[in-house]
Amino acid sequence: MDQILRAIYEEFNKETANLSNINSATTELEGRIFKEAALQLEKDGYLLGVKKATGGQDNKVLTVWFDSNTSVTRKGASRLTEIL
């Protein structure tokens, strides 16, 4: 999960931040792990606005992504100070 927070922090520090650039490849996480970590970060209150695409019989989350509405909460910012 820290890889995702770190990637968001680094993207926010670019001159033209584009959170849609953050994905499993840029965080060096396997796709399923990236999806689960992003969902957990949102569930645990570190992130807001994680986008989800659902489908299948149980309407499960198939993929996640970030956009300009994704934000780091105070709890997420606190965690960033610990890992940076």
N, C-alpha and C positions, 0 to 999 in steps of 0.2 A: 504494500500500500504506500510505503514511503516513496517508491519510485514515481508513482503517479503524482503525489503532492509535490515532489521535487520538480517534475516536468512542468506542472502548472505554474509553479513559482518562476521557473526559468522562462517560460513563455510569457508570463506577465511582465517580465523585465526586458523583453525585446521592445524595440521601437514601435513595431506594429504587431501586437500580440494577436495570435490566431489559435485559440484553444482547440480548434478542429484538427490541428496538426498533431495533437497528442493521441497516440494509439498504442496498441500492443507492441508494434515494431519500435517506436520511438522510446518506449519505456523498457524495452527488452524483456517483456513478459509474454508468455504464451497467451493466446487469445482468450481462452476460458478463464485463466487466472486474472487477466486484465479486467474482464467483465465483472467477475466476482469481487475483485478488490475495489473497483469503482462503486459498485452497488453497496459494498460494506462501508466505504468512506461516507457515502451519503446517509446510509442507515445510522451510522454512529455519530453523525453530526459534524463531520469534517468538511463536507462539500454540500452545496446546494445546486440544483439545476442539472443534474446528470440526465442526459437524454437517453431514452430507451426505445428499442423496437421490440415488440412482442409478437408472438404467433404460436401456431401449433395447437394441439388439443387442449393443453392446459394454459394457453396464453402466457407461456414462459418468456422471460427476457432473452432475446436472441443475441442482441448486441447493444453496446452502449457507446456514447460519444459525448464530447463536450462542445459547447459553443459559447457565444458571447454572454449568455445568461448564466453560465456556470460560474460559481463563486466559491471562494474559500471562506469558511466561517471563522469566528474567533478561535474556536477549538482547533480548527485546521491550522490557523496561523500560529497558535501556540505549539502545535506539533512540529511545524516547520522550523521554529526557533531551536527546537531540540535536535533536529536531524541535520541542520545546515552548519 
